[in-house]
Amino acid sequence: ALVASMLQTAANLHLSVSAAGIEVATQWSALRRLGCDEGQGFLFATPLPLDAAQRLPPVLPAAA
């Protein structure tokens, strides 16, 4: 209920929301159903050394 309320408040204010710490697909699915726009966490990628992270493209393709 708390996350749903936060996402609704952000939507009402026309703000984008990025959730951090997403570890499993069910978490991401639930967040997407609630209207979360972006996410990061181990589900998408493990931490990288700085030099490797700096070589990433600015926008990565979304997983299907």
C-alpha positions as a printed Julia matrix, in Angstrom:
64×3 Matrix{Float64}:
  0.0     0.0     0.0
  2.86    2.38    0.78
  4.58    1.84   -2.58
  1.27    2.18   -4.44
  0.6     5.46   -2.62
  4.07    6.8    -3.42
  3.72    5.89   -7.09
  0.27    7.49   -7.27
  1.58   10.67   -5.65
  4.43   10.8    -8.17
  1.98   10.28  -11.04
 -0.24   13.07   -9.73
  2.81   15.35   -9.71
  3.87   14.17  -13.2
  7.13   12.75  -11.84
  9.02    9.74  -13.09
  9.91    7.08  -10.5
 12.96    4.83  -10.48
 12.92    1.93   -8.0
 16.25    0.73   -6.61
 17.17   -2.68   -5.26
 15.09   -4.84   -7.59
 16.39   -8.4    -7.28
 13.75  -10.69   -8.79
 11.35  -10.5   -11.73
  8.26  -10.66   -9.5
  9.33   -7.44   -7.77
  9.76   -5.7   -11.12
  6.42   -7.02  -12.4
  4.6    -5.76   -9.32
  6.25   -2.34   -9.59
  5.38   -2.09  -13.29
  1.74   -2.97  -12.56
  1.69   -0.15  -10.0
  3.06    2.32  -12.55
  6.79    2.42  -11.8
  8.71    3.84  -14.78
 12.28    2.7   -14.17
 14.24    0.29  -12.03
 17.7    -0.8   -11.11
 19.17   -3.66   -9.16
 20.69   -7.14   -9.42
 17.82   -8.28  -11.67
 19.19   -6.05  -14.41
 22.95   -6.08  -13.76
 25.53   -6.75  -11.1
 27.72   -3.89   -9.89
 30.55   -2.97  -12.27
 33.96   -1.41  -11.72
 33.95    2.29  -12.58
 35.89    1.91  -15.83
 33.44   -0.74  -17.11
 30.41    1.34  -16.1
 31.8     4.37  -17.94
 31.94    2.34  -21.17
 28.22    1.5   -21.06
 25.91    3.3   -23.49
 23.83    6.07  -21.86
 20.6     4.09  -22.4
 20.49    0.32  -22.33
 17.84   -1.67  -24.19
 15.02   -2.99  -22.0
 14.74   -6.74  -21.51
 11.7    -8.31  -23.12
